[in-house]
Amino acid sequence: MKKVLITGGAGYIASHTNIELLKGEHELVLIDNFINSSAEALERVQELSGRSITFIKVDLLDSAALDSVFVQHPTIDSVIHFAALKAVGESVEKPLDYYTNNITGSLNLYSAMKKHDVRKIVFSSSATVYGDPDEIPVKEDAPIRATNPYGHTKAMMEQILMDTAKAEDWSVALLRYFNPVGAHDSGQIGEDPNYPNNLLPFVSQVAAGIREKVVIFGDDWDTPDGTGVRDYIHVTDLAKAHVKSLEKLANSSGIHIYNIGTGRGYSVLEMVKAFSEACGHKIPYEIGPRREGDIAEVTGNPAKAKTELGWQAELGLNEMVESAWKWQSQNPHGYNS
Ligand code: UFG
């Protein structure tokens, strides 16, 4: 069994990835500081998988605690690095918190990996590194030009890994996620944000009656129905891309960069309509002003992931909204329900 260290191991994308990894020959060591996640997620991952996982509460800013994880688990073979602050708006207001947490935390992690001779890492990056791309679906060789502190931290964390991979002979996969949505098909694990900044968690809470209505951020964009278009990807598909990436890194060194999306875009109105069908009632919405920093449309070209990883998205819009609704309706207040 290969031992994998998962940072941010109790978070939304990690929980789903843990489930997929536990189906195979992986033993997991999870670390998390729980500022945007819940220990209950780990309980449920263990129940669903029928396997136990090692969990240690560690903040990446605590380099001594981080070092002791590698000392306690000398057979860690690879790392999946999810842990980061991720709210775009908050990053504009508190850039130093974002740079400190995301960059210093990552530097501590990469330094511990070097010290303990762990050379394989899958990094949780984001399509946000492309900013507003010239061409869509965007390809991996498009220019990097993030537009907010959160995006800058993702681009910097990528750059630090690329430089390190060259100097230290590491194997690195940079996964640039598009818009992860949906939940595990059991309805037992899903996204449980402190505040729903992203579209689908907000729509889910409106559907559940927790919030009054969805505010659509502008209907005057240059898109077919005037609302923003994004490449939504089911979190279970995204989770599987991590398993494929670890397989890839087992056999090839260097830097591997992949878009993880479907290549297909949906507008805000299409998402609201699909969700209304999934939950069986009309979701109230109104058109509001544009959100600062938003762009009209972004979708990703996932061809490289298909060719090199043998991965492609299998789940469509219905599975995304149906699973999101199942999670929301079974857990109206997330893991604290
Ligand atoms: N939107 C609304 N109302 C809302 C929330 C969102 O109309 O209440 C719209 C946005 O304007 C946008 C679309 O829904 O057109 C999607 O917005 P999200 O906030 O869900 O997602 P973004 O595309 O803005 O950003 C997300 C993540 C980033 C990541 C990026 C990658 O938040 O971290 O996807 O493409 F980098």
Residues whose N, C-alpha, C, O or C-beta is under 5 A from the ligand:
A	BS01	UFG	K86 S126 A127 T128 Y177 F178 N179 N197 N198 L199 L200 F202 V215 I216 F217 G228 V229 R230 V268 D294 I295
